[in-house]
Amino acid sequence: MIEMPVIDPEKCNGCGLCIDVCACDAIVMTDGLVTIVETDSCGWCLQCEIVCPEGAISCSYEISADEK
């Protein structure tokens, strides 16, 4: 299992924007806060981290591309 993004429950306001952008359904709403569901289909697109207005989601990997 790959390491999943992490949600800081103290920062999460439960807006659900990350759920809307998660293509692999790895984020669900639980008791008004979002929760990460471990899945092998997470492709680390970073959309959940990018869209979060509170900065509550952090992805521990940095993705970079080499231009040739």
NORSULFEN-V53461 format. One record per pair of residues at least 24 apart in sequence whose ideal C-beta (glycine too) atoms are under 8 Angstrom apart, sorted by the first residue. I is the first residue (numbers start at 1). J is the second residue. D is the distance in Angstrom with one decimal. If there is no record, write none. Layout:
BEGIN
I,J,D ; I,J,D
END
This chain:
BEGIN
1,38,5.6 ; 1,40,6.5 ; 2,40,6.7 ; 2,42,6.3 ; 2,44,7.8 ; 3,60,5.9 ; 3,61,7.5 ; 4,36,4.8 ; 4,38,5.5 ; 4,39,7.7 ; 4,42,6.0 ; 5,36,6.0 ; 5,42,7.6 ; 5,44,8.0 ; 5,48,5.8 ; 5,49,6.3 ; 5,57,5.3 ; 5,58,6.6 ; 5,59,4.7 ; 5,60,7.8 ; 6,36,7.2 ; 6,57,7.1 ; 6,58,5.2 ; 6,59,7.8 ; 6,60,7.0 ; 7,33,7.5 ; 7,34,5.7 ; 7,35,7.0 ; 7,36,5.9 ; 7,56,5.6 ; 7,57,5.5 ; 8,56,4.8 ; 8,57,7.8 ; 8,58,7.3 ; 9,33,5.6 ; 9,56,7.7 ; 11,54,4.6 ; 11,55,6.1 ; 11,56,3.7 ; 12,54,6.4 ; 12,56,4.2 ; 13,53,7.7 ; 13,54,5.4 ; 13,56,7.6 ; 15,53,6.7 ; 15,54,7.8 ; 17,51,4.7 ; 17,52,6.7 ; 17,53,7.0 ; 18,47,7.8 ; 18,48,4.0 ; 18,51,5.9 ; 18,52,5.7 ; 18,57,6.0 ; 20,51,7.8 ; 21,47,4.2 ; 21,48,6.2 ; 21,51,5.1 ; 22,47,7.0 ; 22,48,5.7 ; 23,47,7.6
END
